[in-house]
Amino acid sequence: MDQRPYRRRSGFVGPLILITLGVIFLLSNLGLLNWNVWDLIWRLWPVLLIAIGLDLLFGRRSALSALISLALVIALIGGAVWYAVTQLPIATGQALTTDRITQERADATSADVRISFGAGQLRIGALKDSGNLIEGTVVTGPGERVLRDFRVEGGVARFALQSEGVPLGPWPWRRHEQERRWSLDLSPSVPMALNVSTGVGESLIDLSALKVTDLKVSSGVGKTEVKLPSRGRVQAKISGGVGQLIITIPEGMAARIHASAGIGGVSVPSRFSRQEGDYVVGNYAAAEDRIDLDISGGVGQVVIR
């Protein structure tokens, strides 16, 4: 009688997920796929749990059951994507909503601005020829609304802009007259603390002309590019999510960077030197204009420029 122990087959869902995510990262980095594809992946994540369950239940018993389980997983994912593309409101042509954002600075001498973005494209820059604290437009999709809050306390203007609800779309392979996009400009004349959560999609945060003294950026899913201020003393903390994170240190700014790599690593230019575990450029200790940056890597590449 054969007494050899029964060997359970290894699963296929885990490797399949890693291969798929790697291909998506590669195509996104090469510019062949819109980073907004992570919007769709993010909202279909429960499908992955079902796929793992099918793999555990059927896929590890025999070659035949593995093939049947694989077919069920492919059909499940294909059905979920088909439903998202053809049945959800944004995919069938429901219009997006555009709102104008304008907020006066009042008599404030400094500001505390918090922006919590949902999904799509986010752009933050500097105002020109305006005394307002913030101006811009936000385009939202079905199932999403934007909450605003403003008050002045002790000379500090506190402004918050937050996405709420479950946004639908945009789809990376379809063209629309509009895309869900936030385009916001902040006052370059008032010192401010800025806290940004980028959500899902592609974000460009250009602070080069702003007086940001305290910065916190929580990168979500997709591509996030941050251009740091070109003057003043800046305390910055940036955490990577899933995707590519690009951080630009302006020429002439001294900087000290403490970076903890996630999955993907951190790329630092040769002009930086290592000092006690940190990356340093310029005469950081004596510089009047300098950046103290703390980076926590996520899943994906972190690039310092």
N, C-alpha and C positions, 0 to 999 in steps of 0.2 A: 504494500500500500504506500502511495506517495505521501510522505509526511512533511513535504516542503511547506513552509509558512506561506499564507496568502499575502500577496503584495498588492496593496491598493494603488491604483493608478494616480499619478499626480494630475492636478487640475489644469485646465487650459485657459480659464477666464483671467487669472492674474497675469500670465505672460501676454495674453491678447490685449489686455488693457494697457500694459506698459508699452507694447509695440505701437498701439494706436496713438497713445499720448505722445510718444517719441516722434511719430510721423507728423502729427499735428504741429508740434513744436518746430520741427524742421521746416515745414511748409510756411509757417507763420514767420519764422526768422528770415526765410528767403523772399518774403513778400508775395508768395503765391497764394496765400490764404489770409483772409481778413481776420484780425485778432478777435472780432466779434463772434467768431465761431464758439468761443468759450461761453458766451451767453447761452447758446443752445445746450452745450454740454452740461453747464451748471444746472439748468432747469430739468434735465433729463437724468440727473444722477440716481434717482430711485431705481431706474432700469438696471443700473449696475448691481444693485443689491439683489434684484430678482435673478440676474444672470449668475451671480455667485451662488445663490441658493440652488438654481438648477444644476450648476456644476457639482455642488456638494451632494445633491440628491441622486443624480443620474450619471454625471460625466466621469466618475472615478471607478466605475464597476467593470466595464469591459470596453473593447474598441467600438462595438456596435452602439452601446449606450452613450459613449463619448460623442460619436457622430450624430446621434439623435439629439443629444443635449446641445451640441454646437449649432445644429440646424434651428433648434428652438430659440437659442440666444440670438442668432442672426435675424430670425423672423421677428423676434421681440423688439430688437433695436430698430430694424427697418420699419416696423409698424409704428413705433413711437416717433421716429423722424418724419414719416409720411403724415401722421396725424398733426404734428407740429406745423409742418409746412403748408398743409392743405386745409386744415380745419380751424386753427386758431385765428382770432380776429385780424392780427397784423398781417398774416399771410394771405388773407382773402381781401385785402385792400382797405381795411378800416383806417380812416385818417388819423394822423398824429395831431397832437395839440401843442401849439407854440405859445409860451408866456414870456412877457417882457419883465425882466428883473431890474429894478432901480431902487437904490436906497441912499438917501442923503447921509452925510457924515454927522450932521448936526453940529454941536459944539465940542465933540470929542477930540481929544489930543492923541489917542492911541486906539487900537482896535483889537478885538478878538474874533476871528472869523472861523467858522466851522462849516465845512462842506461835505455832505455825505451823499455820494453819487450812486445811482442804481446800476444801470447798464446802458451800453452804447458808446458814445465818444464824449470825452471830457476835455475841454481846453480852458486853461486859466492863464491870464496875462495881466498887463498893466493898462490902466486907463490913460487917455490922452486928453488934455484940455477939458477936464471935468473936476468939479469939487465934490462929487459923490463918493461914497465909500465903495459901491459896487454897481456895475451895470452889466447887462447881458441878456441872453435869451436861453430858455430851456425848452427843449422839445421832448414831450413825454408820450408814451404809448398807452394803449388800453390797459386798464388795471393798475395804473400808476398815478400818483399825485405828488405834488411838491409842497412841503410845509416850510413856512418862513417864520422867523422870529427875530425881532430887533428891539434893543433897549440900550440906554446909556446909563452906566453906573460909575460914578466917581471919575468922570472924564473918559471912560473906556466904552467905546461903541461895541456892543456884542451882537453879532449877526450870525444866524444859523440858517442853512439851506439844506433840506433833507428830502431824499426820495423815499416814498412809502408805497407799499403795495407790491404786487408781483408783475413786473413789466413783461411785455410780450414783444419779441423781435428786437432789433432788426436781424434778418437772416443774412449770413455772410455770402451766400451764392445768389441772392436776388437783388435787383436794383429797385429803388424806390425814389420818388421825387424828394422825400424827406427821410432822414435817418434820426433816430433818437440821439440828440446831441445837446450837451450843455456847453455854452460858450460864455465865459464870465471874465470880466476885467475888474481889477481891484485898484484902489487908490495908491499911487506911488509916493504920496507925500506924507503918509501917516505911518508911524511904526506899528507893526502888528504881529500878533501871534496867529499862526495859521495851522489849522488841523484839517486834513483832507483824507477821506476814505474813497478810494477810486472805483470800487465796485467791479463790474464785469465789462470788459471791452478794452478800448484803447484810450490812453490819457496822456496829454501833454500839459505839464505844469511849469510854465515859464515865469520864474520869479526874479529874473536877472535885473529888472528895473524897479523892483519893489523893496521896501524897507521891512523885510520879514526878519524879526529877531529870534523868534522861536517857531520851529517848524516840526510838525509831525505828519507823516504820510504813511497810511496803511494801504499798501498795494493789494488789489484784489486778484482777479483772474484776467489775464491778458497782458498787454504791453503797457508799461508805465514809463514815461520819460520826465525827469525832473531837472530843470535848469536852476541852480541855486543863485541867490542874490550876488551881485557883483560888488557890493560894498557893505560896510558895517560889520558888527559881530553877530554871528548866527549860531544858534544852538539848534541842531537838526537831528531828528530821529526818523529813519525810514525803514519800514519793514516790508520785505518782499512777500508776495503771495505766490500764485501759480502763473508763470509766464516770464517775460523778459523785463528787467528793471535797468534803466539807463539813467545815470546821474552825472551831470556836467558840473565841474568846478570851474568857474570863470577864471580867465587869465588874470594874474595880478592878485588873486585872493590866496592868502595862506590858508592851509587846511590841515587838520588832523582827523584821520578817519580810523575808527575802530570798526572792524568788519568781522562778523561771524557768518561763515558760509553755510548755505543750506545745500540742497541737492542741485548741483549745477556749477557751483563755485563763484568766485569773485575775480574779475579782471581789472587790474590796476595799471595805469600807464607807467612808463619807466621813469618819469620825472619825479615820482614819489619815492621816498626812501623809508626803510623800516627803522622804527625807533621804539624799543620796548613793546613790540607786538603791534604797534599802530603804524599806519601809513601817514607820512608827513610830507608836505610840500611848502616851500617858502620858509621865511623866518617866523614860524608860528608863535613862538613864545613872546616876541616883541611886536608883532604886527598889529596895527590898528584895525585893519580889515581882515577878518579871519573867520573860518568855519570850523566848528567842532561837530563832526558828523558821526553818528552811530548807525550802522547798517546791520539789520538782521536778515539774512538771506532766507528765501523760501524754496519753492520748487521751480527751478529755472535759472538762467544766467543773470548775474549782476555785473554790469559794465560801468566802470568809472572813467570819465573822460576829463 
